[in-house]
Amino acid sequence: MQTESTVVYTPTTQYEAVIGLEVHCQLLTQSKMFAADANAFGADPNTQVSVITLAHPGALPKANRVAVEYAVRMGIACGSDITRRNVFARKNYFYPDLPKGYQLSQDKGPICVGGGVLVKARDFDGVVRDTTIQLHHIHLEEDAGKSIHDADPMATCLDYNRAGTPLIEMVTEPCLRSADEAGQFLTEVRRLVRYLGICDGNMEEGSLRCDVNVSIRLRGATELGTKVEVKNLNSIRNVQRAVDSEFSRQVAVTEAGGRLIQETRTFDAATGQTMGMREKESMNDYRYFPDPDLMPVVISDEWMAEIRAQMPALPRERYLKFTSQYGLPDYDAALLTDTRELADFYEAVCTGTPNFKAASNWVMGPLKAQLTERMARDGQFPVSASALAALIRLIDDGTISQTAAQTIFGLMVAQPTANPAELATANGLLQNRNTDALQSLIEETIAAWPDKVEQYRKGKKNLLGLFVGEVMKKSKGSADPKLVNQLVVKTLG
């Protein structure tokens, strides 16, 4: 039994980590991968099962067309080569929550081959750079059921609802070198599957899960070390912690003269340490062979064209559009493309106003604040895009002030169907642009501050703000500040 270590090694160590990830994404299909059972999270145990899920004799599976399309979408998004003739194989191993005693998966011919995911991450040396995490492949398979160990003190309970749920498994090359790269890769994968609408990406519900393969080697070496797999990590933070912990453990074992074995480990989030579970199976242990009950799935040119036509604009494409066409800074573009819903909303606002930067400021500021307060997903917006665009137009044409606009926005949230212009009128928030009325207020202000007027005319120009502020107070905030500024300068001059 190898001893655990809490030693944390700095990036100056003579060793480097070699990391590969296996990411499982549950697909948002209405039914399971090879059966018509409902595919939904949160149902009562064992209510979404059928004779196919439970492996009754003579029950024959049939591939889910939508699941195949979703896998192809992810492959296109990652720049993978798409396998046109797909064969499913039986992966034989026994778990209590795998009713058939085997899992239907893909062996020699995964549906997507190669490709990569671009991330901006800190490498092992602490340098932040753009890195493409290379994919080995993406394959389709079905999920197992769920063993529940804490529902009964004397027994393990089995819930087969999840058995047969369609999955894609993304397998990277062993090309990652740091916990930050692993975290950024998962973050980008989660964003991609949500953009594509193929997975909700909720790691806390298990719809996105990650296994981490970690080995170490001397810096500069090319030969891979002994690989250790850490299973079923359910948060991006825990993936990063598990990588750092396992790297430190392997270095400690090696430097103490111990021998690393190829094994499967689990991660204890409370202690921050990995723990041994079992020695790792080899590929031969699974005894793969083509499933005789499933016909090959052939993706024709016509079907492929249909899938491509359904692809949405992806985050990188929209980021480039927002920075070039809309002229947004990098920070704005990165935040606005974080989710497909937010990017869609921003573009909808821009159809109603040419002031793209103002639209960005409103979406990133007041709108996002409302979403946070309501703990709502980005698809549930408190105001419509057309109403927000109308509010921006009122500011730009001088009808209302920025201060009044904030008040009106709050009223719009409370009354989602109300028109911004009508709210401004009803609440006395229209800017006063009556030159004669404003000039009268300016004259009153100047008469009340004769000493300040004299100082201003002798060169103390920073007193301009005093006069403008006093006029704004007299107008109860209704005056157009730009017009007031112009009139005050003219009057004092």
C-alpha positions in Angstrom: 0.0 0.0 0.0 1.5 3.3 -1.0 1.6 6.1 1.5 -0.3 9.3 0.9 1.6 12.6 0.8 0.5 16.2 1.3 3.7 17.6 -0.1 3.0 20.3 -2.7 5.7 20.6 -5.3 6.4 23.9 -6.9 6.7 24.4 -10.7 10.5 24.5 -10.4 10.5 20.7 -9.6 12.5 18.4 -11.9 9.3 16.5 -12.7 6.4 17.5 -15.0 2.8 16.2 -15.1 1.3 14.5 -18.1 -2.4 14.7 -18.0 -5.2 13.2 -20.1 -8.9 13.7 -19.6 -12.0 11.6 -20.3 -15.1 13.7 -20.2 -18.6 12.2 -20.1 -21.5 14.3 -21.3 -25.0 13.1 -20.9 -27.0 14.0 -24.0 -30.3 16.0 -23.8 -32.4 13.5 -25.8 -36.0 12.8 -24.9 -35.3 9.0 -24.8 -32.4 6.7 -24.0 -29.6 5.6 -26.3 -31.0 2.3 -27.3 -34.6 2.3 -25.9 -37.7 4.5 -25.8 -37.5 5.0 -22.0 -37.7 8.7 -20.9 -34.4 10.4 -20.4 -35.0 13.0 -17.6 -33.2 13.9 -14.4 -34.9 13.7 -11.0 -37.6 11.0 -11.5 -38.5 8.5 -8.8 -36.1 5.6 -8.8 -36.7 2.9 -11.4 -39.7 4.6 -13.1 -37.8 5.2 -16.4 -37.0 1.6 -17.3 -38.2 -0.9 -19.8 -37.4 -4.5 -20.9 -34.6 -3.2 -23.0 -33.0 -1.2 -20.1 -33.4 -4.2 -17.8 -32.0 -6.7 -20.4 -34.9 -9.0 -20.6 -34.3 -12.0 -23.0 -35.2 -11.2 -26.6 -35.4 -7.4 -26.1 -33.7 -5.7 -29.0 -32.0 -2.3 -28.9 -32.3 0.4 -31.5 -29.9 3.4 -31.9 -31.2 6.9 -31.0 -30.9 9.1 -34.2 -30.9 12.4 -32.2 -28.0 11.1 -30.0 -26.0 10.4 -33.1 -26.7 13.9 -34.4 -25.6 15.5 -31.1 -22.3 13.6 -31.2 -21.7 14.8 -34.7 -22.4 18.4 -33.7 -19.8 18.2 -31.0 -17.3 16.7 -33.5 -17.9 19.5 -35.9 -17.5 22.1 -33.2 -14.1 20.5 -32.2 -12.9 20.2 -35.8 -12.9 16.4 -35.7 -13.2 13.9 -38.6 -16.7 12.3 -38.6 -16.8 8.5 -39.0 -19.6 7.8 -41.5 -20.1 4.1 -40.7 -20.5 3.5 -37.0 -20.6 0.1 -35.3 -21.5 -0.4 -31.6 -19.7 -2.9 -29.5 -20.3 -4.7 -26.2 -17.9 -3.7 -23.4 -18.1 -6.5 -21.0 -17.8 -5.9 -17.3 -20.0 -6.5 -14.2 -21.4 -3.8 -12.0 -24.7 -4.2 -10.0 -26.1 -1.1 -11.7 -25.4 -2.4 -15.3 -28.3 -4.8 -15.9 -27.0 -6.3 -19.1 -23.6 -7.2 -17.7 -22.1 -5.2 -20.6 -22.2 -1.6 -21.9 -23.0 -0.7 -25.5 -20.2 1.6 -26.6 -17.8 2.1 -29.6 -14.4 0.4 -29.7 -12.3 0.5 -32.9 -14.3 3.2 -34.8 -15.4 6.2 -32.6 -17.8 8.6 -34.3 -15.4 11.6 -34.1 -11.7 11.3 -34.5 -9.1 14.0 -33.7 -9.8 17.7 -33.4 -9.2 19.9 -30.5 -10.5 22.6 -28.1 -8.8 26.0 -27.9 -8.3 27.3 -24.3 -6.4 30.2 -22.7 -4.7 28.6 -19.7 -1.7 28.8 -17.3 0.8 26.1 -18.1 3.1 24.2 -15.7 5.6 27.1 -15.8 2.9 29.6 -14.9 2.7 31.3 -18.3 -0.8 32.1 -19.7 -1.1 31.2 -23.4 -3.5 30.0 -26.0 -3.3 26.3 -26.2 -5.2 23.7 -28.3 -6.0 20.6 -26.2 -5.9 17.8 -28.8 -8.6 15.2 -28.8 -7.9 11.6 -29.5 -11.5 10.9 -30.2 -15.2 11.3 -29.1 -17.3 8.1 -28.9 -21.0 7.3 -28.3 -22.1 5.0 -25.5 -24.8 4.4 -22.9 -24.5 5.2 -19.2 -24.8 2.7 -16.4 -27.4 2.9 -13.6 -26.7 4.3 -10.1 -25.7 2.5 -6.9 -27.0 4.3 -3.8 -25.1 3.3 -0.6 -26.6 5.7 2.0 -30.4 5.0 1.5 -30.3 1.8 3.6 -27.9 0.9 6.3 -27.9 -2.8 5.4 -28.0 -2.7 1.6 -27.0 -1.0 -1.5 -30.0 0.3 -3.5 -30.0 0.3 -7.3 -31.7 2.9 -9.5 -31.8 2.0 -13.2 -33.3 5.2 -14.4 -29.8 6.4 -15.6 -29.0 3.1 -17.3 -29.1 3.6 -21.1 -28.8 7.4 -21.0 -26.9 8.5 -24.1 -23.4 9.8 -23.5 -20.5 11.1 -25.5 -17.1 10.5 -24.1 -14.4 12.9 -25.1 -10.9 11.5 -24.7 -7.9 13.9 -25.0 -4.4 13.1 -25.9 -2.0 13.1 -22.9 -1.1 16.7 -23.8 -2.2 18.7 -20.7 0.5 19.8 -18.4 -1.2 21.7 -15.5 -4.4 21.7 -13.4 -5.3 25.1 -14.9 -5.2 23.6 -18.4 -7.5 20.8 -17.2 -9.9 23.3 -15.6 -10.0 25.6 -18.6 -10.6 22.7 -21.0 -13.6 21.5 -18.9 -14.9 25.1 -18.8 -14.8 25.4 -22.5 -16.3 21.9 -23.1 -19.2 22.9 -20.8 -19.7 26.1 -22.7 -19.6 24.3 -26.1 -22.2 21.6 -25.1 -24.5 24.3 -23.8 -24.1 26.4 -27.0 -24.9 23.3 -29.1 -27.9 22.4 -26.9 -26.7 18.8 -26.5 -26.0 18.7 -22.7 -26.9 21.0 -19.8 -23.4 20.7 -18.4 -24.5 20.4 -14.7 -21.7 18.6 -13.0 -23.6 18.6 -9.7 -26.3 16.5 -11.3 -23.7 14.2 -13.0 -24.6 15.2 -16.5 -21.0 16.2 -17.0 -18.4 14.1 -15.4 -14.6 13.8 -15.7 -12.0 11.1 -15.2 -8.4 12.3 -15.0 -5.3 10.3 -16.0 -2.1 11.6 -14.5 1.5 10.4 -14.8 4.8 12.1 -14.1 8.2 12.2 -15.9 11.4 14.1 -15.7 11.3 17.4 -17.4 12.5 17.1 -21.0 11.8 13.3 -21.1 9.6 12.0 -23.9 8.6 8.6 -22.5 5.3 8.5 -20.6 5.3 7.4 -17.0 2.9 5.0 -15.2 -0.7 6.3 -15.7 -3.0 6.6 -12.7 -6.8 7.3 -13.3 -8.8 9.3 -10.8 -12.5 8.6 -11.4 -15.8 10.5 -11.3 -14.8 14.0 -10.4 -17.9 16.2 -10.2 -16.7 19.8 -10.3 -14.0 21.7 -12.2 -12.4 22.8 -9.0 -12.1 19.1 -7.8 -10.6 18.2 -11.1 -7.9 20.8 -10.6 -7.4 19.7 -6.9 -7.2 16.1 -7.9 -4.5 16.8 -10.6 -2.4 18.7 -8.1 -2.8 16.1 -5.3 -2.0 13.2 -7.6 1.0 14.9 -9.1 2.4 15.6 -5.6 1.7 12.0 -4.5 3.4 10.5 -7.5 6.5 12.7 -7.0 6.6 11.8 -3.3 6.4 8.0 -4.0 9.1 8.2 -6.8 11.5 10.3 -4.7 11.0 7.9 -1.8 12.1 5.0 -4.0 8.6 3.5 -4.3 7.0 2.1 -7.5 3.9 3.6 -9.1 1.3 1.1 -10.3 -1.3 1.5 -12.9 -4.5 1.8 -10.8 -7.8 3.5 -10.4 -8.2 6.0 -7.6 -10.9 8.2 -6.1 -10.7 11.8 -4.8 -11.8 12.8 -1.3 -12.9 16.4 -1.6 -12.8 16.8 2.2 -9.1 15.9 2.5 -8.0 16.9 -0.9 -6.3 13.6 -1.4 -6.7 10.7 -3.8 -7.2 7.1 -2.5 -6.6 3.7 -4.2 -9.6 1.7 -5.4 -8.4 -1.1 -7.6 -5.7 -1.9 -10.1 -6.6 -0.6 -13.6 -8.2 -3.0 -16.1 -6.5 -3.4 -19.4 -8.4 -3.1 -22.7 -8.4 -6.9 -23.1 -10.3 -7.3 -19.9 -13.4 -5.7 -21.5 -13.5 -8.4 -24.3 -15.0 -5.9 -26.8 -16.9 -7.4 -29.8 -19.5 -5.9 -32.2 -23.0 -6.1 -30.9 -24.9 -8.6 -33.1 -28.3 -7.0 -32.3 -27.4 -3.5 -33.7 -27.1 -2.6 -37.4 -24.3 -0.2 -38.3 -25.3 3.5 -38.3 -24.4 5.1 -41.6 -24.2 8.9 -41.8 -25.1 9.9 -45.4 -24.0 13.1 -47.1 -27.6 14.3 -46.9 -27.8 13.6 -43.2 -24.4 15.2 -42.6 -25.5 18.4 -44.5 -28.7 18.6 -42.3 -26.6 18.4 -39.1 -24.2 21.1 -40.4 -27.2 23.4 -41.3 -28.4 23.1 -37.7 -25.1 24.2 -36.1 -25.3 27.5 -34.2 -22.6 30.2 -34.2 -20.0 29.0 -31.7 -18.4 31.1 -28.9 -15.1 31.8 -30.8 -17.0 32.9 -34.0 -19.2 35.2 -32.0 -16.3 36.6 -30.0 -14.6 37.6 -33.3 -17.8 39.1 -34.6 -18.3 41.2 -31.4 -14.8 42.5 -31.5 -14.7 43.3 -35.2 -18.2 44.1 -36.3 -19.4 45.6 -33.1 -16.1 47.1 -32.0 -16.2 45.7 -28.5 -13.2 45.4 -26.2 -11.9 41.8 -25.6 -13.3 41.9 -22.0 -16.8 42.7 -23.2 -16.8 40.2 -26.0 -15.5 37.4 -23.7 -18.2 38.0 -21.1 -21.1 38.4 -23.6 -20.2 35.1 -25.4 -20.0 33.2 -22.1 -23.4 31.7 -22.8 -25.4 31.3 -26.0 -28.5 32.9 -24.4 -26.5 36.1 -23.3 -24.9 36.4 -26.8 -28.3 36.0 -28.5 -29.8 38.7 -26.2 -27.0 41.1 -26.9 -27.3 40.7 -30.6 -31.1 41.2 -30.4 -30.5 44.5 -28.5 -28.0 45.6 -31.3 -30.7 45.2 -33.9 -32.6 48.1 -32.2 -29.7 50.5 -31.6 -26.4 51.3 -33.3 -24.8 52.1 -29.9 -23.2 48.7 -29.5 -21.0 49.7 -26.6 -23.9 51.1 -24.6 -25.8 47.9 -25.3 -22.8 45.9 -24.0 -22.6 48.1 -20.8 -26.3 47.6 -20.1 -26.2 43.9 -20.7 -23.1 43.3 -18.6 -24.2 45.7 -15.9 -27.8 46.2 -14.8 -29.1 43.2 -16.8 -26.6 40.7 -15.4 -27.1 42.1 -11.9 -30.8 41.4 -12.2 -30.1 37.8 -13.3 -27.8 37.3 -10.4 -30.3 38.7 -7.9 -33.0 36.4 -9.2 -30.6 33.4 -9.4 -31.9 32.9 -12.9 -30.4 31.2 -15.8 -29.3 33.6 -18.6 -32.3 32.5 -20.7 -34.8 34.1 -18.3 -34.3 37.8 -18.9 -36.2 40.4 -16.8 -36.7 42.8 -19.8 -37.0 42.2 -23.5 -34.2 43.1 -25.9 -36.4 45.5 -27.9 -37.3 47.4 -24.7 -33.7 47.7 -23.6 -32.8 49.0 -27.1 -35.6 51.6 -26.9 -34.2 52.7 -23.5 -30.7 53.2 -25.0 -32.3 55.2 -27.9 -34.0 57.5 -25.3 -30.6 58.2 -23.7 -28.8 58.8 -27.0 -31.4 61.3 -28.4 -31.3 63.2 -25.1 -34.9 62.4 -24.1 -33.8 61.0 -20.7 -30.6 61.2 -18.6 -28.4 58.3 -17.6 -29.6 58.7 -14.0 -33.2 58.6 -15.1 -32.5 55.6 -17.3 -31.4 53.6 -14.3 -34.7 54.4 -12.6 -36.7 53.5 -15.7 -34.8 50.2 -16.0 -35.9 49.3 -12.5 -39.5 50.1 -13.5 -39.2 48.0 -16.6 -38.1 45.0 -14.5 -41.2 45.5 -12.3 -43.5 46.0 -15.4 -42.0 43.9 -18.2 -44.6 44.9 -20.8 -44.3 48.7 -20.2 -42.8 51.0 -22.8 -39.7 52.9 -21.6 -40.9 56.2 -23.1 -44.3 55.9 -21.4 -42.6 55.1 -18.1 -40.4 58.2 -18.5 -43.4 60.4 -19.2 -45.6 58.9 -16.4 -42.9 59.3 -13.8 -41.7 62.8 -14.8 -38.3 61.5 -15.9 -38.1 63.3 -19.3 -35.1 65.6 -19.7 -35.9 69.3 -19.7 -34.5 70.8 -22.9 -36.5 74.1 -22.6 -33.7 76.6 -23.1 -35.7 79.6 -21.7 -36.6 77.6 -18.5 -33.1 76.4 -18.0 -31.6 79.8 -18.6 -33.9 81.2 -15.9 -32.5 78.5 -13.4 -28.9 79.4 -14.5 -29.5 83.1 -13.8 -30.8 82.3 -10.4 -27.8 80.1 -9.6 -25.3 82.7 -10.8 -27.0 85.4 -8.8 -26.7 83.3 -5.6 -23.0 82.7 -6.0 -21.4 86.1 -7.0 -18.0 85.3 -5.3 -17.8 82.0 -7.2 -18.7 83.7 -10.4 -15.8 86.1 -10.0 -13.4 83.3 -9.2 -14.5 81.4 -12.3 -14.0 84.4 -14.5 -10.5 84.9 -13.0 -9.6 81.4 -14.2 -10.8 78.9 -11.7 -12.6 76.8 -14.3 -13.2 73.8 -12.1 -16.1 75.7 -10.5 -18.1 74.9 -13.6 -19.2 71.7 -12.0 -20.6 73.6 -9.0 -22.9 75.7 -11.2 -24.0 72.8 -13.3 -24.8 70.8 -10.2 -26.8 73.6 -8.6 -28.9 74.0 -11.8 -29.5 70.2 -11.9 -30.7 70.3 -8.2 -33.1 73.2 -9.0 -34.5 71.2 -12.0 -34.9 68.1 -9.7 -32.7 66.2 -12.0 -34.9 66.7 -15.1 -32.5 69.1 -16.9 -30.3 67.8 -19.8 -26.9 68.0 -18.2 -25.1 68.5 -21.6 -27.4 71.4 -22.5 -27.0 72.9 -19.0 -23.2 72.7 -19.3 -23.3 74.5 -22.6 -25.6 77.2 -21.3 -23.6 77.8 -18.1 -20.4 78.2 -20.0 -22.0 80.6 -22.4 -23.6 82.6 -19.6 -20.5 82.8 -17.5 -18.4 83.7 -20.6 
